Amino acid sequence: ANQIAMEIATEKTSRVIEMIITSVSPMMHILAKIAGIIAVALTQIVIFVIVAIISYFAFDVKEMFKGFDVHPVGMINLIVGVVSYVFLAAILGAITARIEDINQSIMPMSLLGMIGLYVSLYSVWNPDALITKITSFIPMLSPFIMFVRSSSPNVEIWEIVVSVIISLITAVILLWVAIRSY
């Protein structure tokens, strides 16, 4: 997310965008930039999964992974979370006037991610806590919390579906705002 915000802010401040826009539409340019960053993020996730699988079979870590279960819901939340944060970073990069201010404009997004991380760590021990249930429906936090909460036997299917739908709607809105602000 930081990378896309930095690239967009750099293009705006260096006037490179004026030359790029003469040959490509702004919408196509921002969509290509976002697609490239998402491809890099998903490639990194695939590499982590491959290393985990190799480690599982090559080393004697079967006992350590006992009870570890990856749900498709967790993978969906992971992808929706990555996409949402990339879209938000594109918005923040587009509205930043100077490249020196990019870290300050990204800080609220980083704080959102940290809140999601800490609530999800809390929900590992308390999956039925009220804060866990509430934050699993908040769009930028739900990819973290629902990732953990989906492995709990007490979560209902409708909760998972509603959480993913709300996150997808938010991602579409963020993409629209990113395109408009670019």
C-alpha positions as CSV (number, residue, x, y, z in Angstrom):
1,A,0.0,0.0,0.0
2,N,2.8,2.4,0.8
3,Q,4.4,1.7,-2.5
4,I,1.4,2.7,-4.6
5,A,0.9,5.9,-2.5
6,M,4.5,6.8,-2.9
7,E,4.5,6.2,-6.7
8,I,1.3,8.2,-7.2
9,A,2.6,11.1,-5.1
10,T,6.0,11.0,-7.0
11,E,4.2,11.2,-10.3
12,K,2.2,14.1,-9.3
13,T,5.1,16.1,-7.9
14,S,7.5,15.4,-10.7
15,R,5.1,16.3,-13.5
16,V,5.7,12.9,-15.1
17,I,1.9,12.3,-15.2
18,E,1.5,15.0,-17.8
19,M,3.5,13.1,-20.3
20,I,1.9,9.7,-19.4
21,I,-1.6,11.0,-19.7
22,T,-1.0,12.2,-23.3
23,S,-0.8,8.6,-24.4
24,V,-3.0,6.7,-21.8
25,S,-6.2,7.7,-20.1
26,P,-5.9,8.5,-16.4
27,M,-8.4,5.8,-15.5
28,M,-6.4,3.2,-17.5
29,H,-3.1,4.4,-15.9
30,I,-4.4,4.2,-12.3
31,L,-6.1,0.8,-12.9
32,A,-2.8,-0.6,-14.4
33,K,-0.8,0.8,-11.5
34,I,-3.3,-0.8,-8.9
35,A,-3.3,-4.1,-10.8
36,G,0.5,-4.2,-10.8
37,I,0.7,-3.6,-7.0
38,I,-2.1,-6.2,-6.3
39,A,-0.2,-8.7,-8.5
40,V,3.0,-8.1,-6.5
41,A,1.1,-8.5,-3.2
42,L,-0.6,-11.7,-4.3
43,T,2.8,-13.0,-5.6
44,Q,4.3,-12.5,-2.2
45,I,1.4,-14.3,-0.5
46,V,1.8,-17.2,-2.9
47,I,5.5,-17.3,-2.1
48,F,4.8,-17.5,1.6
49,V,2.3,-20.3,1.1
50,I,4.8,-22.2,-1.1
51,V,7.5,-21.8,1.6
52,A,5.1,-22.9,4.3
53,I,4.2,-26.1,2.3
54,I,7.8,-26.9,1.6
55,S,8.7,-26.3,5.2
56,Y,5.8,-28.5,6.3
57,F,7.0,-31.5,4.2
58,A,10.8,-30.9,4.3
59,F,11.1,-30.4,8.1
60,D,9.6,-32.0,11.0
61,V,7.0,-29.3,11.8
62,K,3.8,-31.3,11.5
63,E,3.3,-31.1,15.2
64,M,3.6,-27.3,15.1
65,F,0.9,-27.0,12.4
66,K,-1.4,-29.4,14.1
67,G,-4.8,-27.8,14.5
68,F,-4.0,-25.0,12.0
69,D,-6.7,-24.8,9.4
70,V,-6.9,-22.4,6.5
71,H,-10.5,-21.7,5.5
72,P,-11.5,-20.3,2.1
73,V,-13.2,-17.5,4.0
74,G,-9.9,-16.5,5.4
75,M,-8.3,-16.4,1.9
76,I,-11.2,-14.3,0.6
77,N,-10.8,-11.9,3.5
78,L,-7.1,-11.7,2.9
79,I,-7.6,-10.8,-0.8
80,V,-10.3,-8.3,-0.1
81,G,-8.2,-6.7,2.6
82,V,-5.2,-6.3,0.4
83,V,-7.3,-4.9,-2.4
84,S,-9.1,-2.4,-0.1
85,Y,-5.8,-1.2,1.5
86,V,-4.3,-0.7,-2.0
87,F,-7.3,1.3,-3.1
88,L,-7.1,3.4,0.0
89,A,-3.4,4.0,-0.4
90,A,-4.0,5.1,-4.0
91,I,-6.5,7.7,-2.7
92,L,-4.1,9.0,-0.1
93,G,-1.3,9.2,-2.6
94,A,-3.5,11.1,-5.0
95,I,-4.5,13.7,-2.5
96,T,-1.1,14.3,-1.1
97,A,0.4,17.6,-2.4
98,R,4.1,16.9,-1.6
99,I,6.0,13.7,-1.5
100,E,7.5,14.6,1.9
101,D,3.9,14.4,3.4
102,I,3.2,10.9,2.1
103,N,4.0,9.2,5.5
104,Q,1.7,11.6,7.3
105,S,-1.2,11.0,5.0
106,I,-0.7,7.2,5.2
107,M,-0.6,7.2,9.0
108,P,-4.4,6.9,9.5
109,M,-4.4,3.8,7.1
110,S,-1.6,2.3,9.1
111,L,-3.5,2.9,12.4
112,L,-6.5,1.2,10.9
113,G,-4.4,-1.8,10.1
114,M,-2.9,-1.9,13.6
115,I,-6.3,-1.7,15.2
116,G,-7.4,-4.6,13.0
117,L,-4.3,-6.6,13.9
118,Y,-4.7,-6.1,17.7
119,V,-8.4,-6.8,17.7
120,S,-7.8,-10.0,15.7
121,L,-5.1,-11.1,18.2
122,Y,-7.6,-10.5,21.0
123,S,-10.2,-12.4,19.1
124,V,-8.0,-15.5,19.0
125,W,-8.6,-15.9,22.7
126,N,-12.1,-14.4,22.7
127,P,-13.8,-15.1,19.4
128,D,-17.3,-14.5,20.9
129,A,-16.5,-11.1,22.5
130,L,-18.7,-8.2,21.6
131,I,-15.8,-6.1,20.2
132,T,-14.8,-9.0,17.9
133,K,-18.4,-9.4,16.6
134,I,-18.8,-5.7,16.0
135,T,-15.4,-5.1,14.3
136,S,-15.9,-8.1,12.0
137,F,-18.4,-6.0,10.1
138,I,-16.4,-2.8,9.9
139,P,-15.0,-2.8,6.3
140,M,-11.3,-2.0,6.8
141,L,-11.0,-4.1,10.0
142,S,-13.1,-7.1,9.0
143,P,-10.4,-8.7,6.8
144,F,-8.3,-9.1,9.9
145,I,-11.0,-10.1,12.4
146,M,-13.1,-12.3,10.1
147,F,-9.9,-14.1,9.0
148,V,-9.5,-15.2,12.6
149,R,-13.1,-15.5,13.6
150,S,-14.1,-17.7,10.6
151,S,-12.2,-20.6,12.2
152,S,-14.4,-20.4,15.3
153,P,-17.3,-22.8,15.3
154,N,-19.7,-20.2,16.7
155,V,-19.6,-17.9,13.7
156,E,-22.7,-18.1,11.5
157,I,-22.6,-18.3,7.7
158,W,-24.7,-15.1,7.3
159,E,-22.1,-13.2,9.4
160,I,-19.3,-14.2,7.0
161,V,-21.4,-13.4,3.9
162,V,-22.5,-10.0,5.2
163,S,-18.9,-9.1,6.3
164,V,-17.5,-10.0,2.9
165,I,-20.3,-8.2,1.0
166,I,-19.7,-5.0,3.1
167,S,-16.0,-5.2,2.5
168,L,-16.5,-5.7,-1.3
169,I,-18.9,-2.8,-1.5
170,T,-16.3,-0.7,0.4
171,A,-13.6,-1.8,-2.0
172,V,-15.7,-0.8,-5.0
173,I,-16.4,2.6,-3.5
174,L,-12.7,3.1,-2.7
175,L,-11.8,2.2,-6.3
176,W,-14.3,4.7,-7.6
177,V,-12.9,7.4,-5.3
178,A,-9.3,6.5,-6.3
179,I,-10.1,6.8,-10.0
180,R,-11.9,10.1,-9.4
181,S,-9.2,11.6,-7.2
182,Y,-6.4,10.6,-9.6
